[in-house]
Amino acid sequence: SSELTQDPAVSVPLGQTVRITCQGDSLSSFSASWYQQKPGQAPVLVIYGQDNRPSGIPDRFSGSRSGNTASLTITGAQADDEADYYCNSRDSSGNSFFGTGTEVIV
Amino acid sequence: QVKLQESGPGLVRPSQTLSLTCTVSGDSILVNGYYWNWIRQHPGKGLEWIGYIDYNWSPYYNPSLKSRVTISMDASKNQFSLELSSVTAADTAVYYCAREGVYFYDSTSSGENWFDPWGQGTLVTVSS
């Protein structure tokens, strides 16, 4: 399957750690990238590759992958982290897939 | 700093063609290795990849939209464009343009990709 599946929502107490997962066949070949989207705003890249953060993204965001599952971890969640999070991957043909999205509630 | 900006009509009549342009500033659209994408988001829903045009001017489309989509590039204006034909209310969405970086590991069958930056998005409503 080319779909990327995420849990619809997750709740985390302020300052605690939350892990968001993304499952799909394409993840066995292409690493996931992760995007944060706040209401009314465009998505913002927070993690790409094995565990790379773009400039300006806090180091409390980290990524990992195991087989067909990618994970985004927020260590010490802040109120500002409340948002929707989407994973993305692609296949060798060039098709790109976004995950179903996870709402993080802090 | 690379910036992307979408432009185009906010209202399109059913059965007509939706046309949007993404203007890129801060770098050339012909820089090797980047893919220029269109992505949309239906109201209250998730992200849907539409397709891209790469630095070799080659387009590639989501199979589910392929019959109606055309993505083209105007290097002289540092722009790329989206056309979506025969629109219906189901095409009402916020449309984003985004630059995609891709790094292949040992072959084109594995690697990593990322979308950065994104345009701010533009809402297109299909209605009579």
gemmi code that builds the backbone of each chain (N, CA, C; Angstrom):
import gemmi

chains = {
    "A": [
        ("SER", (0.840, -1.203, 0.000), (0.000, 0.000, 0.000), (0.867, 1.241, 0.000)),
        ("SER", (0.405, 2.284, -0.685), (1.141, 3.533, -0.754), (0.695, 4.511, 0.320)),
        ("GLU", (-0.273, 4.143, 1.137), (-0.788, 5.055, 2.144), (0.156, 5.144, 3.330)),
        ("LEU", (0.095, 6.314, 3.992), (0.834, 6.517, 5.221), (-0.185, 6.768, 6.320)),
        ("THR", (-0.164, 5.926, 7.322), (-1.179, 5.965, 8.363), (-0.633, 6.578, 9.639)),
        ("GLN", (-1.382, 7.522, 10.190), (-1.038, 8.146, 11.467), (-2.233, 8.080, 12.406)),
        ("ASP", (-1.974, 8.111, 13.701), (-3.039, 8.215, 14.678), (-3.705, 9.584, 14.534)),
        ("PRO", (-5.022, 9.658, 14.661), (-5.713, 10.935, 14.431), (-5.329, 12.031, 15.421)),
        ("ALA", (-5.150, 11.659, 16.688), (-4.869, 12.676, 17.698), (-4.119, 12.064, 18.868)),
        ("VAL", (-3.328, 12.895, 19.499), (-2.604, 12.473, 20.702), (-2.534, 13.663, 21.649)),
        ("SER", (-2.656, 13.363, 22.926), (-2.602, 14.405, 23.944), (-1.352, 14.231, 24.801)),
        ("VAL", (-0.690, 15.317, 25.123), (0.533, 15.251, 25.923), (0.528, 16.383, 26.941)),
        ("PRO", (0.825, 16.076, 28.211), (0.930, 17.146, 29.209), (2.113, 18.052, 28.903)),
        ("LEU", (1.981, 19.299, 29.269), (3.043, 20.270, 29.057), (4.361, 19.770, 29.666)),
        ("GLY", (5.420, 19.794, 28.879), (6.732, 19.384, 29.351), (7.033, 17.906, 29.218)),
        ("GLN", (6.057, 17.131, 28.841), (6.266, 15.699, 28.685), (6.644, 15.353, 27.243)),
        ("THR", (6.874, 14.069, 27.027), (7.336, 13.589, 25.728), (6.210, 12.888, 24.985)),
        ("VAL", (6.119, 13.159, 23.690), (5.117, 12.516, 22.846), (5.783, 11.975, 21.585)),
        ("ARG", (5.337, 10.798, 21.175), (5.834, 10.180, 19.941), (4.680, 10.006, 18.976)),
        ("ILE", (4.864, 10.470, 17.766), (3.874, 10.348, 16.696), (4.420, 9.353, 15.675)),
        ("THR", (3.600, 8.398, 15.282), (4.082, 7.392, 14.349), (3.406, 7.504, 12.991)),
        ("CYS", (4.085, 6.958, 12.009), (3.646, 6.998, 10.604), (4.016, 5.645, 10.003)),
        ("GLN", (3.028, 4.918, 9.498), (3.273, 3.584, 8.967), (2.938, 3.519, 7.486)),
        ("GLY", (3.800, 2.867, 6.716), (3.522, 2.690, 5.296), (4.665, 1.983, 4.581)),
        ("ASP", (4.334, 1.314, 3.501), (5.317, 0.521, 2.771), (6.466, 1.366, 2.217)),
        ("SER", (6.155, 2.588, 1.779), (7.190, 3.416, 1.151), (8.308, 3.771, 2.130)),
        ("LEU", (8.012, 3.670, 3.423), (9.002, 4.058, 4.429), (10.161, 3.072, 4.517)),
        ("SER", (9.991, 1.915, 3.930), (11.099, 0.954, 3.927), (12.194, 1.385, 2.952)),
        ("SER", (11.843, 2.286, 2.027), (12.812, 2.746, 1.028), (13.185, 4.211, 1.193)),
        ("PHE", (12.199, 5.030, 1.461), (12.442, 6.462, 1.588), (12.150, 6.908, 3.016)),
        ("SER", (13.078, 7.634, 3.596), (12.874, 8.177, 4.932), (11.730, 9.177, 4.937)),
        ("ALA", (11.072, 9.288, 6.075), (9.967, 10.223, 6.206), (10.474, 11.627, 6.482)),
        ("SER", (9.723, 12.602, 6.018), (9.885, 13.973, 6.482), (8.618, 14.330, 7.242)),
        ("TRP", (8.725, 15.281, 8.144), (7.617, 15.644, 9.034), (7.330, 17.135, 8.939)),
        ("TYR", (6.043, 17.469, 9.002), (5.592, 18.832, 8.845), (4.637, 19.199, 9.975)),
        ("GLN", (4.819, 20.402, 10.487), (3.941, 20.968, 11.500), (3.028, 21.983, 10.821)),
        ("GLN", (1.749, 21.884, 11.085), (0.820, 22.845, 10.505), (-0.105, 23.388, 11.586)),
        ("LYS", (-0.063, 24.693, 11.750), (-0.970, 25.375, 12.682), (-2.146, 25.936, 11.892)),
        ("PRO", (-3.277, 26.164, 12.563), (-4.484, 26.616, 11.859), (-4.240, 27.857, 10.998)),
        ("GLY", (-4.676, 27.774, 9.754), (-4.574, 28.912, 8.858), (-3.191, 29.160, 8.291)),
        ("GLN", (-2.248, 28.272, 8.579), (-0.878, 28.461, 8.116), (-0.438, 27.322, 7.206)),
        ("ALA", (0.584, 27.595, 6.429), (1.171, 26.561, 5.594), (1.980, 25.594, 6.466)),
        ("PRO", (2.127, 24.368, 6.021), (2.978, 23.425, 6.751), (4.420, 23.912, 6.810)),
        ("VAL", (5.095, 23.502, 7.868), (6.505, 23.838, 8.067), (7.283, 22.547, 8.283)),
        ("LEU", (8.384, 22.397, 7.585), (9.243, 21.228, 7.737), (9.905, 21.246, 9.110)),
        ("VAL", (9.801, 20.120, 9.849), (10.452, 20.053, 11.162), (11.529, 18.969, 11.227)),
        ("ILE", (11.359, 17.894, 10.443), (12.342, 16.807, 10.430), (12.413, 16.228, 9.030)),
        ("TYR", (13.619, 15.883, 8.577), (13.770, 15.186, 7.300), (14.957, 14.239, 7.384)),
        ("GLY", (14.967, 13.254, 6.484), (16.062, 12.294, 6.463), (16.058, 11.412, 7.699)),
        ("GLN", (17.209, 10.933, 8.076), (17.286, 10.048, 9.228), (16.853, 10.784, 10.488)),
        ("ASP", (17.344, 11.967, 10.701), (16.979, 12.758, 11.876), (17.600, 14.131, 11.726)),
        ("ASN", (17.174, 14.867, 10.732), (17.739, 16.184, 10.457), (16.716, 17.277, 10.716)),
        ("ARG", (17.149, 18.325, 11.395), (16.282, 19.460, 11.666), (16.717, 20.674, 10.867)),
        ("PRO", (15.764, 21.303, 10.169), (16.124, 22.546, 9.471), (16.518, 23.612, 10.477)),
        ("SER", (17.193, 24.607, 9.985), (17.578, 25.726, 10.828), (16.344, 26.366, 11.452)),
        ("GLY", (16.410, 26.625, 12.754), (15.311, 27.283, 13.432), (14.337, 26.344, 14.119)),
        ("ILE", (14.460, 25.054, 13.858), (13.586, 24.074, 14.514), (14.224, 23.642, 15.833)),
        ("PRO", (13.493, 23.737, 16.928), (14.073, 23.389, 18.244), (14.541, 21.945, 18.313)),
        ("ASP", (15.555, 21.700, 19.119), (16.115, 20.353, 19.198), (15.242, 19.397, 20.012)),
        ("ARG", (14.124, 19.860, 20.508), (13.192, 18.931, 21.161), (12.458, 18.062, 20.137)),
        ("PHE", (12.585, 18.408, 18.843), (12.010, 17.600, 17.772), (13.079, 16.636, 17.263)),
        ("SER", (12.719, 15.354, 17.177), (13.646, 14.367, 16.647), (12.877, 13.309, 15.873)),
        ("GLY", (13.581, 12.618, 14.979), (12.948, 11.612, 14.154), (13.692, 10.300, 14.198)),
        ("SER", (12.988, 9.220, 13.858), (13.602, 7.902, 13.779), (12.780, 7.037, 12.832)),
        ("ARG", (13.355, 5.895, 12.476), (12.643, 4.967, 11.596), (13.028, 3.548, 11.958)),
        ("SER", (12.028, 2.656, 11.894), (12.260, 1.236, 12.096), (11.374, 0.491, 11.121)),
        ("GLY", (11.980, -0.114, 10.125), (11.210, -0.834, 9.121), (10.254, 0.082, 8.390)),
        ("ASN", (8.974, -0.249, 8.427), (7.954, 0.543, 7.747), (7.309, 1.601, 8.621)),
        ("THR", (7.922, 1.901, 9.743), (7.359, 2.882, 10.664), (8.361, 3.997, 10.952)),
        ("ALA", (7.898, 5.232, 10.761), (8.693, 6.407, 11.116), (8.056, 7.071, 12.325)),
        ("SER", (8.885, 7.721, 13.120), (8.386, 8.363, 14.329), (8.938, 9.775, 14.457)),
        ("LEU", (8.104, 10.642, 14.965), (8.498, 11.997, 15.336), (8.307, 12.109, 16.840)),
        ("THR", (9.342, 12.493, 17.539), (9.282, 12.639, 18.990), (9.473, 14.095, 19.370)),
        ("ILE", (8.606, 14.556, 20.249), (8.756, 15.886, 20.833), (9.084, 15.681, 22.301)),
        ("THR", (10.292, 16.040, 22.681), (10.755, 15.836, 24.051), (10.609, 17.138, 24.835)),
        ("GLY", (9.702, 17.126, 25.806), (9.430, 18.357, 26.541), (8.499, 19.258, 25.748)),
        ("ALA", (7.304, 18.752, 25.465), (6.373, 19.476, 24.601), (5.996, 20.830, 25.204)),
        ("GLN", (5.938, 21.816, 24.327), (5.558, 23.169, 24.707), (4.183, 23.508, 24.143)),
        ("ALA", (3.563, 24.511, 24.706), (2.236, 24.913, 24.226), (2.285, 25.277, 22.751)),
        ("ASP", (3.396, 25.829, 22.315), (3.551, 26.238, 20.920), (3.627, 25.050, 19.965)),
        ("ASP", (3.795, 23.845, 20.502), (3.878, 22.656, 19.658), (2.505, 22.103, 19.292)),
        ("GLU", (1.466, 22.662, 19.877), (0.110, 22.203, 19.567), (-0.196, 22.527, 18.109)),
        ("ALA", (-0.451, 21.486, 17.327), (-0.607, 21.634, 15.879), (-0.956, 20.283, 15.274)),
        ("ASP", (-1.197, 20.298, 13.966), (-1.305, 19.051, 13.207), (0.067, 18.710, 12.650)),
        ("TYR", (0.370, 17.414, 12.649), (1.652, 16.950, 12.139), (1.414, 15.914, 11.041)),
        ("TYR", (2.120, 16.098, 9.938), (1.990, 15.194, 8.791), (3.348, 14.598, 8.443)),
        ("CYS", (3.348, 13.323, 8.139), (4.549, 12.711, 7.590), (4.423, 12.671, 6.067)),
        ("ASN", (5.547, 12.481, 5.422), (5.577, 12.370, 3.964), (6.702, 11.444, 3.552)),
        ("SER", (6.473, 10.731, 2.481), (7.513, 9.902, 1.889), (7.232, 9.807, 0.394)),
        ("ARG", (8.127, 9.197, -0.334), (7.894, 9.003, -1.750), (8.369, 7.618, -2.136)),
        ("ASP", (7.952, 7.177, -3.329), (8.448, 5.897, -3.814), (9.453, 6.118, -4.941)),
        ("SER", (10.017, 5.058, -5.439), (11.076, 5.174, -6.426), (10.574, 5.696, -7.768)),
        ("SER", (9.256, 5.673, -7.966), (8.693, 6.181, -9.223), (8.536, 7.700, -9.204)),
        ("GLY", (8.565, 8.271, -8.012), (8.379, 9.711, -7.895), (7.069, 10.094, -7.243)),
        ("ASN", (6.196, 9.107, -6.974), (4.950, 9.405, -6.277), (5.240, 9.816, -4.847)),
        ("SER", (4.532, 10.828, -4.372), (4.714, 11.323, -3.016), (3.450, 11.073, -2.220)),
        ("PHE", (3.609, 10.776, -0.944), (2.472, 10.440, -0.101), (2.554, 11.205, 1.209)),
        ("PHE", (1.423, 11.783, 1.601), (1.337, 12.402, 2.907), (0.558, 11.488, 3.842)),
        ("GLY", (0.943, 11.508, 5.090), (0.207, 10.765, 6.087), (-1.145, 11.395, 6.347)),
        ("THR", (-1.953, 10.682, 7.102), (-3.320, 11.118, 7.386), (-3.372, 12.250, 8.395)),
        ("GLY", (-2.259, 12.507, 9.067), (-2.178, 13.635, 9.993), (-2.493, 13.263, 11.423)),
        ("THR", (-1.772, 13.880, 12.348), (-1.991, 13.690, 13.786), (-2.134, 15.052, 14.456)),
        ("GLU", (-3.212, 15.224, 15.173), (-3.399, 16.443, 15.956), (-2.724, 16.256, 17.307)),
        ("VAL", (-1.784, 17.111, 17.631), (-1.120, 17.059, 18.925), (-1.734, 18.119, 19.826)),
        ("ILE", (-2.226, 17.649, 20.960), (-2.871, 18.533, 21.931), (-1.970, 18.609, 23.162)),
        ("VAL", (-1.533, 19.806, 23.493), (-0.647, 19.980, 24.646), (-1.459, 20.601, 25.790)),
    ],
    "B": [
        ("GLN", (17.438, 33.637, 0.944), (16.311, 32.849, 1.417), (15.299, 32.677, 0.293)),
        ("VAL", (14.984, 31.441, 0.004), (14.036, 31.144, -1.069), (12.618, 31.349, -0.568)),
        ("LYS", (11.816, 32.012, -1.360), (10.406, 32.212, -1.026), (9.544, 31.840, -2.217)),
        ("LEU", (8.356, 31.292, -1.910), (7.400, 30.912, -2.944), (6.083, 31.626, -2.681)),
        ("GLN", (5.420, 32.047, -3.750), (4.165, 32.775, -3.628), (3.196, 32.320, -4.709)),
        ("GLU", (2.037, 31.811, -4.261), (1.006, 31.392, -5.200), (0.165, 32.590, -5.632)),
        ("SER", (-0.349, 32.527, -6.847), (-1.264, 33.553, -7.319), (-2.225, 32.932, -8.315)),
        ("GLY", (-3.416, 33.536, -8.413), (-4.419, 33.043, -9.338), (-5.820, 33.322, -8.820)),
        ("PRO", (-6.819, 33.013, -9.628), (-8.218, 33.284, -9.230), (-8.619, 32.490, -8.003)),
        ("GLY", (-9.405, 33.115, -7.157), (-9.902, 32.435, -5.972), (-11.225, 31.727, -6.218)),
        ("LEU", (-11.832, 31.989, -7.366), (-13.121, 31.385, -7.702), (-13.064, 30.860, -9.129)),
        ("VAL", (-13.448, 29.622, -9.286), (-13.460, 28.987, -10.605), (-14.823, 28.323, -10.788)),
        ("ARG", (-15.372, 28.453, -11.979), (-16.677, 27.845, -12.260), (-16.525, 26.342, -12.520)),
        ("PRO", (-17.517, 25.563, -12.165), (-17.471, 24.126, -12.446), (-17.267, 23.864, -13.931)),
        ("SER", (-16.515, 22.846, -14.228), (-16.143, 22.377, -15.570), (-15.038, 23.220, -16.210)),
        ("GLN", (-14.690, 24.323, -15.585), (-13.623, 25.159, -16.134), (-12.255, 24.652, -15.676)),
        ("THR", (-11.216, 25.399, -16.071), (-9.849, 25.028, -15.722), (-9.294, 25.948, -14.649)),
        ("LEU", (-8.798, 25.347, -13.593), (-8.144, 26.076, -12.510), (-6.701, 26.338, -12.928)),
        ("SER", (-6.273, 27.592, -12.818), (-4.901, 27.953, -13.190), (-4.248, 28.750, -12.077)),
        ("LEU", (-3.119, 28.263, -11.602), (-2.366, 28.929, -10.549), (-0.900, 29.037, -10.951)),
        ("THR", (-0.260, 30.074, -10.447), (1.165, 30.280, -10.701), (1.894, 30.418, -9.378)),
        ("CYS", (3.086, 29.864, -9.319), (3.947, 29.986, -8.154), (5.202, 30.753, -8.575)),
        ("THR", (5.425, 31.878, -7.948), (6.607, 32.686, -8.241), (7.681, 32.411, -7.203)),
        ("VAL", (8.856, 32.073, -7.681), (9.973, 31.719, -6.811), (10.948, 32.891, -6.749)),
        ("SER", (11.329, 33.277, -5.564), (12.329, 34.331, -5.392), (13.450, 33.825, -4.493)),
        ("GLY", (14.620, 34.368, -4.698), (15.761, 34.011, -3.874), (16.665, 32.951, -4.461)),
        ("ASP", (16.244, 32.320, -5.547), (17.079, 31.313, -6.210), (16.467, 30.998, -7.561)),
        ("SER", (17.275, 30.426, -8.447), (16.766, 30.052, -9.757), (15.973, 28.761, -9.685)),
        ("ILE", (14.910, 28.717, -10.441), (14.066, 27.528, -10.507), (14.782, 26.394, -11.246)),
        ("LEU", (15.885, 26.722, -11.894), (16.628, 25.718, -12.661), (17.795, 25.130, -11.879)),
        ("VAL", (17.875, 25.434, -10.577), (18.942, 24.868, -9.764), (18.827, 23.351, -9.781)),
        ("ASN", (19.934, 22.699, -10.016), (19.966, 21.252, -10.130), (19.499, 20.563, -8.856)),
        ("GLY", (18.628, 19.587, -9.037), (18.290, 18.725, -7.913), (17.000, 19.034, -7.198)),
        ("TYR", (16.317, 20.091, -7.556), (15.074, 20.411, -6.876), (13.858, 20.085, -7.741)),
        ("TYR", (12.783, 19.780, -7.039), (11.516, 19.466, -7.680), (10.501, 20.495, -7.205)),
        ("TRP", (9.699, 21.010, -8.124), (8.772, 22.095, -7.797), (7.354, 21.529, -7.805)),
        ("ASN", (6.749, 21.527, -6.622), (5.530, 20.769, -6.377), (4.291, 21.631, -6.168)),
        ("TRP", (3.175, 21.010, -6.458), (1.868, 21.529, -6.052), (1.222, 20.507, -5.106)),
        ("ILE", (0.649, 21.037, -4.045), (0.016, 20.238, -2.999), (-1.266, 20.949, -2.625)),
        ("ARG", (-2.311, 20.215, -2.323), (-3.550, 20.869, -1.932), (-4.099, 20.288, -0.647)),
        ("GLN", (-4.995, 21.040, -0.045), (-5.608, 20.639, 1.219), (-7.075, 21.023, 1.192)),
        ("HIS", (-7.923, 20.012, 1.131), (-9.349, 20.260, 1.182), (-9.713, 20.814, 2.550)),
        ("PRO", (-10.767, 21.615, 2.642), (-11.135, 22.241, 3.921), (-11.264, 21.234, 5.060)),
        ("GLY", (-10.481, 21.441, 6.087), (-10.529, 20.570, 7.257), (-9.936, 19.195, 7.073)),
        ("LYS", (-9.248, 18.992, 5.957), (-8.692, 17.676, 5.644), (-7.172, 17.696, 5.588)),
        ("GLY", (-6.606, 16.569, 5.190), (-5.161, 16.439, 5.121), (-4.582, 16.933, 3.808)),
        ("LEU", (-3.285, 16.718, 3.655), (-2.540, 17.189, 2.494), (-2.577, 16.154, 1.372)),
        ("GLU", (-2.737, 16.639, 0.155), (-2.759, 15.773, -1.019), (-1.731, 16.275, -2.029)),
        ("TRP", (-0.814, 15.415, -2.395), (0.197, 15.766, -3.371), (-0.413, 15.737, -4.768)),
        ("ILE", (-0.177, 16.791, -5.551), (-0.735, 16.884, -6.903), (0.300, 16.477, -7.950)),
        ("GLY", (1.520, 16.972, -7.808), (2.549, 16.643, -8.783), (3.696, 17.628, -8.739)),
        ("TYR", (4.685, 17.398, -9.600), (5.838, 18.291, -9.640), (6.377, 18.435, -11.052)),
        ("ILE", (7.218, 19.437, -11.208), (8.050, 19.567, -12.388), (9.471, 19.695, -11.882)),
        ("ASP", (10.384, 18.987, -12.504), (11.736, 18.993, -11.973), (12.640, 19.932, -12.763)),
        ("TYR", (13.898, 19.969, -12.355), (14.858, 20.902, -12.928), (15.188, 20.584, -14.381)),
        ("ASN", (14.768, 19.392, -14.835), (14.914, 19.027, -16.236), (13.634, 19.289, -17.038)),
        ("TRP", (12.743, 20.027, -16.439), (11.461, 20.385, -17.048), (10.531, 19.182, -17.209)),
        ("SER", (10.798, 18.116, -16.489), (9.962, 16.916, -16.587), (8.886, 16.934, -15.513)),
        ("PRO", (7.621, 16.830, -15.906), (6.549, 16.796, -14.911), (6.240, 15.366, -14.476)),
        ("TYR", (5.667, 15.262, -13.305), (5.202, 13.969, -12.797), (3.982, 14.223, -11.934)),
        ("TYR", (2.929, 13.414, -12.151), (1.652, 13.720, -11.532), (1.139, 12.573, -10.659)),
        ("ASN", (0.347, 12.959, -9.671), (-0.387, 11.974, -8.877), (-1.280, 11.183, -9.832)),
        ("PRO", (-1.145, 9.867, -9.831), (-1.962, 9.063, -10.767), (-3.462, 9.345, -10.665)),
        ("SER", (-3.931, 9.699, -9.477), (-5.366, 9.930, -9.307), (-5.838, 11.222, -9.952)),
        ("LEU", (-4.914, 12.111, -10.288), (-5.262, 13.398, -10.899), (-4.659, 13.568, -12.289)),
        ("LYS", (-3.868, 12.598, -12.694), (-3.047, 12.721, -13.899), (-3.810, 13.154, -15.139)),
        ("SER", (-5.023, 12.676, -15.295), (-5.780, 12.965, -16.526), (-6.212, 14.432, -16.608)),
        ("ARG", (-6.157, 15.158, -15.493), (-6.656, 16.533, -15.476), (-5.574, 17.574, -15.163)),
        ("VAL", (-4.368, 17.129, -14.856), (-3.334, 18.043, -14.352), (-2.254, 18.317, -15.394)),
        ("THR", (-1.840, 19.576, -15.434), (-0.655, 19.963, -16.198), (0.170, 20.910, -15.335)),
        ("ILE", (1.438, 20.587, -15.158), (2.370, 21.473, -14.445), (3.455, 21.884, -15.432)),
        ("SER", (3.683, 23.177, -15.499), (4.665, 23.700, -16.454), (5.559, 24.709, -15.767)),
        ("MET", (6.610, 25.105, -16.486), (7.600, 25.996, -15.919), (7.880, 27.146, -16.883)),
        ("ASP", (8.079, 28.346, -16.342), (8.528, 29.493, -17.135), (9.810, 30.003, -16.487)),
        ("ALA", (10.927, 29.517, -16.982), (12.203, 29.853, -16.360), (12.525, 31.337, -16.472)),
        ("SER", (12.046, 31.973, -17.532), (12.342, 33.391, -17.719), (11.719, 34.250, -16.626)),
        ("LYS", (10.608, 33.745, -16.058), (9.933, 34.463, -14.977), (10.190, 33.822, -13.617)),
        ("ASN", (10.948, 32.750, -13.609), (11.204, 31.992, -12.384), (9.889, 31.558, -11.729)),
        ("GLN", (9.016, 31.006, -12.563), (7.690, 30.588, -12.113), (7.391, 29.161, -12.595)),
        ("PHE", (6.513, 28.501, -11.857), (5.921, 27.275, -12.365), (4.425, 27.329, -12.105)),
        ("SER", (3.683, 26.590, -12.910), (2.240, 26.762, -12.919), (1.501, 25.430, -12.832)),
        ("LEU", (0.254, 25.534, -12.383), (-0.639, 24.388, -12.282), (-1.891, 24.675, -13.081)),
        ("GLU", (-2.306, 23.715, -13.877), (-3.610, 23.751, -14.517), (-4.342, 22.463, -14.154)),
        ("LEU", (-5.572, 22.622, -13.693), (-6.416, 21.486, -13.343), (-7.726, 21.657, -14.100)),
        ("SER", (-7.991, 20.756, -14.997), (-9.145, 20.915, -15.884), (-10.398, 20.251, -15.319)),
        ("SER", (-11.516, 20.629, -15.899), (-12.813, 20.011, -15.570), (-13.063, 19.968, -14.068)),
        ("VAL", (-12.916, 21.100, -13.428), (-13.021, 21.126, -11.969), (-14.462, 20.950, -11.506)),
        ("THR", (-14.585, 20.405, -10.313), (-15.866, 20.283, -9.630), (-15.706, 20.842, -8.225)),
        ("ALA", (-16.779, 20.816, -7.467), (-16.726, 21.304, -6.090), (-15.692, 20.531, -5.263)),
        ("ALA", (-15.430, 19.312, -5.657), (-14.449, 18.484, -4.943), (-13.020, 19.000, -5.090)),
        ("ASP", (-12.820, 19.949, -6.004), (-11.491, 20.538, -6.172), (-11.312, 21.803, -5.347)),
        ("THR", (-12.349, 22.183, -4.607), (-12.223, 23.311, -3.697), (-11.216, 22.964, -2.606)),
        ("ALA", (-10.179, 23.788, -2.490), (-9.098, 23.477, -1.562), (-8.157, 24.667, -1.446)),
        ("VAL", (-7.280, 24.610, -0.459), (-6.136, 25.510, -0.411), (-5.026, 24.847, -1.215)),
        ("TYR", (-4.477, 25.569, -2.152), (-3.416, 25.048, -3.014), (-2.082, 25.666, -2.595)),
        ("TYR", (-1.109, 24.785, -2.375), (0.228, 25.216, -1.979), (1.236, 24.839, -3.060)),
        ("CYS", (2.226, 25.696, -3.256), (3.399, 25.292, -4.003), (4.548, 25.105, -3.010)),
        ("ALA", (5.445, 24.207, -3.333), (6.546, 23.910, -2.430), (7.735, 23.374, -3.211)),
        ("ARG", (8.927, 23.690, -2.737), (10.147, 23.137, -3.307), (10.491, 21.837, -2.590)),
        ("GLU", (10.807, 20.828, -3.356), (11.180, 19.528, -2.796), (12.646, 19.239, -3.077)),
        ("GLY", (13.345, 18.898, -2.041), (14.697, 18.392, -2.187), (14.667, 16.877, -2.098)),
        ("VAL", (15.486, 16.230, -2.907), (15.534, 14.771, -2.887), (16.992, 14.340, -2.860)),
        ("TYR", (17.305, 13.405, -2.000), (18.650, 12.844, -1.937), (18.524, 11.331, -2.057)),
        ("PHE", (19.130, 10.792, -3.085), (19.090, 9.351, -3.289), (20.295, 8.711, -2.620)),
        ("TYR", (20.089, 7.572, -1.989), (21.169, 6.861, -1.335), (22.014, 6.153, -2.395)),
        ("ASP", (21.927, 4.860, -2.486), (22.786, 4.149, -3.424), (22.140, 3.970, -4.787)),
        ("SER", (20.852, 4.298, -4.896), (20.161, 4.197, -6.174), (18.917, 5.065, -6.078)),
        ("THR", (18.195, 5.165, -7.148), (16.986, 5.994, -7.112), (15.837, 5.289, -6.399)),
        ("SER", (16.070, 4.080, -5.918), (14.998, 3.357, -5.239), (14.961, 3.628, -3.752)),
        ("SER", (15.912, 4.376, -3.239), (15.897, 4.705, -1.814), (16.541, 6.060, -1.597)),
        ("GLY", (16.111, 6.704, -0.538), (16.654, 8.027, -0.254), (15.786, 8.781, 0.728)),
        ("GLU", (15.828, 10.087, 0.608), (15.028, 10.940, 1.469), (14.579, 12.170, 0.689)),
        ("ASN", (13.464, 12.711, 1.093), (12.951, 13.905, 0.432), (12.352, 14.842, 1.463)),
        ("TRP", (12.226, 16.085, 1.102), (11.662, 17.077, 2.016), (11.092, 18.237, 1.221)),
        ("PHE", (10.015, 18.832, 1.752), (9.374, 19.979, 1.131), (9.699, 21.224, 1.977)),
        ("ASP", (10.474, 22.107, 1.377), (10.859, 23.322, 2.083), (11.533, 24.271, 1.110)),
        ("PRO", (11.051, 25.499, 0.999), (9.918, 26.099, 1.699), (8.588, 25.846, 0.992)),
        ("TRP", (7.544, 26.324, 1.632), (6.193, 26.286, 1.083), (5.723, 27.714, 0.819)),
        ("GLY", (4.825, 27.863, -0.126), (4.129, 29.120, -0.259), (3.091, 29.232, 0.843)),
        ("GLN", (2.478, 30.382, 0.954), (1.492, 30.604, 2.014), (0.171, 29.908, 1.731)),
        ("GLY", (-0.037, 29.508, 0.476), (-1.276, 28.836, 0.097), (-2.320, 29.815, -0.411)),
        ("THR", (-3.145, 29.331, -1.301), (-4.237, 30.142, -1.839), (-5.497, 29.293, -1.918)),
        ("LEU", (-6.580, 29.832, -1.413), (-7.854, 29.116, -1.429), (-8.511, 29.281, -2.794)),
        ("VAL", (-8.853, 28.165, -3.391), (-9.596, 28.165, -4.643), (-10.940, 27.502, -4.398)),
        ("THR", (-11.987, 28.227, -4.682), (-13.343, 27.721, -4.517), (-13.942, 27.451, -5.885)),
        ("VAL", (-14.500, 26.271, -6.045), (-15.190, 25.933, -7.295), (-16.677, 26.051, -7.045)),
        ("SER", (-17.286, 27.004, -7.711), (-18.705, 27.264, -7.492), (-19.255, 28.075, -8.653)),
        ("SER", (-20.526, 27.852, -8.922), (-21.179, 28.621, -9.973), (-21.775, 29.913, -9.417)),
    ],
}
model = gemmi.Model(1)
for chain_id, residues in chains.items():
    chain = gemmi.Chain(chain_id)
    for i, (resn, *xyz) in enumerate(residues, 1):
        res = gemmi.Residue()
        res.name, res.seqid = resn, gemmi.SeqId(i, " ")
        for name, pos in zip(("N", "CA", "C"), xyz):
            atom = gemmi.Atom()
            atom.name, atom.element = name, gemmi.Element(name[0])
            atom.pos, atom.b_iso = gemmi.Position(*pos), 0.0
            res.add_atom(atom)
        chain.add_residue(res)
    model.add_chain(chain)
structure = gemmi.Structure()
structure.add_model(model)
structure.setup_entities()
